[in-house]
Each structure stands twice: as structure tokens, then as C-alpha cells.
């Protein structure tokens, strides 16, 4: 029987990939990619000629049985997303669950993901935190914000440049305009930037400067407490 490898890929700088990840991508029989054009740039950079097949949220329900069939035939499959670790706000969960339900071994390599650098760089307590990913755009948004309004842990969100200001304004409404926030964009890319301050201050900043790139919002919890030394 073959095996499924979950392989993180760089979120910006192409050098942010492990030696093991490169080796696995070279040795695999097939690479499943969210966008073959984007992954093709990475493979060309590292001279990887492995067969590349499209696997994304719009076709994963149709292709998952075929993929598990390949693995049962003995093929080694690597799953990658456009950037970061598959399954973290990216396709991957369905395939992993199906493989595990069918007794197929799944191994996830450690590697790039946007949420951890943004969390550590925020300066907020990171011994306990919760990852919320993308908030619902419409249905369920208000309910979600209400449900986390009393959260004391540091919270992490992903957001697009088109909805950044709306999300920050919603945060001001539900958490208070003085709540501390850290907004990172384009992590590990040329124009990487982190803006820290109250929600009100960060709203003013991105009102005067058009949001561009991919964003990670790190929001301090209610009445945050500093990390305490281990006893």
C-alpha cells in the first residue's frame, strides 16, 4: 500500500521549504495541487518533475475515491495547497479523513503556515490561543462574533484585503475599539508588514492606506494575561 503525505509549501519566499519536503515532492508518484499553475512555479524552481494533478475544493468530492484507489495500488501521493499547510483554511481535510477511514497511512510534514509567525510576531500571549480562520461572510457572522466576544485567549483570523476593514470595524463593535490587535500582511514576502495598536488605530491606518495582500489578524483576548513561567 502507498501513502499520503501532506506537504507544506512556502507562503511567500520560495526558500521557506524544508529539505525533506523537496525530497518527498521529487520521490512521489503524484502531486495533488490546489492550483497547478502556482505549484508549477515552485516545482520548476526546485527542478521537480513529478506528475502534477489538480485537487481543489470544487473537485475533491469527485476525485477522492480515485486518489485513495491510487494509494491502495501502492502509489505515494503528496498533497500541497497554494501556500502553507493543506487543511488549514485550504483543501485537505476531506482527503485526509477518507484515507484514515480506509486504513491508509497519512503523514503530515512540519512546515510553513501563516498563523504561527503572525501570532509570535504580535507580542500577545501565545501559550494559549485559538485559530478562527476566515469568519463567515454573511450567514452566521454575527453569531460567531457574539460567541467569541468573551474569549480570553489570543485569537487568530485570516482575511482578504477586500474585507479587512469590514472585519476590523466588526471587531470594534463586538470587542471594543480599544482592544489591541496585530495585523500582518504578505508574511515572508517583499512587502511584509505588521501593524499593531488598538483596533481603532489600525482601522485608521488601513483607511488611509489601501489594504493589499493576504492578511492575518491577531486579536488579543479579553483581559489578556502575560505568559507565566513554568513552575
C-alpha positions in Angstrom: 0.0 0.0 0.0 1.1 3.5 -0.7 0.9 6.5 1.5 -0.4 10.1 1.6 1.9 12.9 2.5 0.7 16.3 3.5 3.4 18.7 2.4 3.5 22.4 3.4 4.8 24.8 0.8 6.1 28.4 1.1 3.6 31.1 1.9 5.9 33.7 0.2 9.6 33.3 0.0 10.4 30.1 -2.0 13.3 29.4 0.4 10.8 28.7 3.2 10.6 25.0 2.4 12.3 22.1 4.1 14.9 19.7 2.5 12.5 16.8 3.4 9.6 18.5 1.6 11.6 18.9 -1.6 12.8 15.3 -1.4 9.2 14.0 -0.9 7.9 16.0 -3.8 10.7 14.6 -6.0 10.1 11.0 -4.9 6.3 11.0 -5.0 4.4 9.3 -7.9 1.8 12.1 -8.0 1.5 15.6 -6.5 -2.0 16.9 -5.9 -2.2 20.7 -6.2 -4.8 23.3 -5.4 -3.6 25.3 -8.4 -1.3 23.5 -10.7 0.0 26.8 -12.2 1.1 28.2 -8.8 2.6 24.9 -7.7 4.3 24.5 -11.1 6.3 27.7 -10.3 7.6 26.0 -7.1 8.4 22.7 -8.8 10.2 24.4 -11.6 12.3 26.4 -9.1 13.5 23.2 -7.5 13.7 21.1 -10.7 10.9 18.7 -9.6 9.3 16.8 -12.5 6.7 14.8 -10.6 3.3 14.4 -12.2 1.0 17.2 -11.1 -2.8 16.8 -10.8 -5.4 19.3 -9.8 -7.1 18.8 -6.5 -9.2 21.6 -5.0 -12.4 22.3 -3.2 -14.5 22.2 -6.4 -13.5 18.7 -7.4 -12.3 17.0 -4.3 -15.6 15.1 -3.7 -15.4 13.6 -7.2 -11.7 12.7 -7.1 -11.2 11.4 -3.5 -12.1 7.8 -4.4 -9.8 7.8 -7.4 -6.9 9.1 -5.2 -7.5 6.5 -2.5 -7.5 3.9 -5.2 -4.1 5.0 -6.4 -2.7 4.9 -2.9 -4.1 1.4 -2.4 -2.3 0.3 -5.6 1.0 1.4 -4.0 1.4 4.9 -5.2 2.9 7.6 -3.0 0.8 10.8 -3.2 1.8 14.3 -1.9 -0.9 16.9 -1.3 0.0 20.6 -1.4 -2.0 23.8 -1.4 -1.3 27.1 -3.0 0.7 28.1 0.1 1.2 26.9 3.6 -0.1 23.6 5.1 -3.0 21.9 3.4 -6.1 21.6 5.6 -5.6 24.9 7.3 -8.2 27.0 5.6 -7.3 25.1 2.4 -8.5 21.8 0.9 -7.2 18.7 2.5 -9.5 17.7 5.3 -11.8 15.5 3.2 -8.9 13.5 1.6 -7.2 13.0 5.0 -10.4 11.8 6.6 -11.2 9.5 3.8 -7.7 8.0 3.8 -7.8 7.4 7.5 -11.3 5.8 7.3 -9.9 3.4 4.7 -6.8 2.4 6.7 -4.5 4.4 4.6 -1.4 5.9 6.3 -1.3 9.7 6.3 1.9 11.6 7.3 2.0 15.4 7.7 5.3 17.2 7.3 6.0 20.2 9.5 6.5 23.4 7.7 5.1 26.8 6.6 1.9 28.3 7.8 0.9 31.9 8.2 -0.8 31.8 11.6 2.2 31.0 13.7 4.6 33.7 12.5 1.8 36.3 12.9 1.0 35.1 16.4 4.5 35.1 17.7 5.2 38.5 16.0 2.1 40.1 17.6 3.6 40.2 21.0 0.4 38.8 22.5 0.3 35.8 24.8 0.8 32.7 22.7 0.9 29.9 25.3 -2.9 29.5 24.7 -4.6 30.7 21.6 -7.5 29.8 19.2 -7.5 29.8 15.4 -10.7 31.0 13.8 -9.7 31.1 10.2 -12.0 33.1 7.9 -15.1 34.5 9.5 -18.4 33.7 7.8 -19.0 36.4 5.1 -22.8 36.8 5.8 -24.8 34.0 7.3 -23.6 33.1 10.8 -21.1 36.1 11.1 -23.0 37.9 13.9 -23.5 34.6 15.8 -19.8 33.8 15.5 -18.7 37.2 16.7 -21.1 37.0 19.7 -19.8 33.6 20.6 -16.2 34.7 20.9 -16.8 38.1 22.5 -15.8 36.7 25.9 -12.8 34.7 24.7 -9.8 35.3 26.9 -7.3 33.6 24.6 -5.4 35.3 21.8 -7.5 34.8 18.6 -6.2 34.4 15.0 -8.1 35.2 11.8 -7.4 35.1 8.1 -8.8 37.8 6.0 -8.8 39.1 2.4 -7.8 42.7 1.6 -11.4 43.4 0.4 -13.0 42.6 3.7 -10.2 43.7 6.1 -11.8 47.0 7.1 -15.2 45.5 7.5 -13.8 42.8 9.8 -11.9 45.3 11.9 -15.0 47.5 12.2 -17.0 44.5 13.3 -14.3 43.8 15.9 -14.5 47.3 17.2 -18.3 46.8 17.6 -18.2 43.5 19.3 -14.9 43.7 21.2 -14.4 47.4 21.7 -12.4 49.9 19.7 -9.6 49.9 22.3 -8.9 46.2 22.1 -5.3 45.5 21.0 -4.8 43.9 17.6 -1.9 43.0 15.3 -2.4 42.8 11.6 0.2 41.1 9.5 0.2 41.0 5.7 2.3 39.4 3.0 4.3 37.3 5.5 7.7 36.3 4.2 7.2 38.3 1.0 8.9 41.5 -0.2 6.2 43.9 1.2 5.8 42.1 4.6 4.3 44.4 7.2 2.8 44.2 10.7 0.6 47.0 12.1 0.0 46.9 15.9 -2.2 49.0 18.1 -5.8 49.4 19.1 -8.5 48.3 16.7 -9.4 52.0 16.2 -5.8 52.9 15.3 -5.4 50.0 12.9 -8.7 50.9 11.2 -7.4 54.5 10.7 -4.1 53.1 9.2 -5.8 50.9 6.6 -8.4 53.6 5.8 -5.5 55.8 4.7 -3.5 53.0 3.1 -5.4 50.6 0.8 -5.2 47.0 2.1 -3.2 44.8 -0.3 -2.1 41.2 0.0 -3.1 38.3 2.3 -3.8 39.2 5.9 -3.6 37.5 9.3 -5.3 39.3 12.2 -4.2 38.5 15.7 -6.6 39.8 18.3 -5.8 40.0 22.0 -8.2 38.1 24.3 -10.5 39.7 26.8 -8.4 40.9 29.8 -5.2 39.1 28.4 -2.7 37.8 30.9 1.0 37.6 30.1 2.7 34.3 29.7 3.6 32.8 33.0 6.9 30.9 33.6 6.6 27.2 34.1 6.5 26.1 37.7 
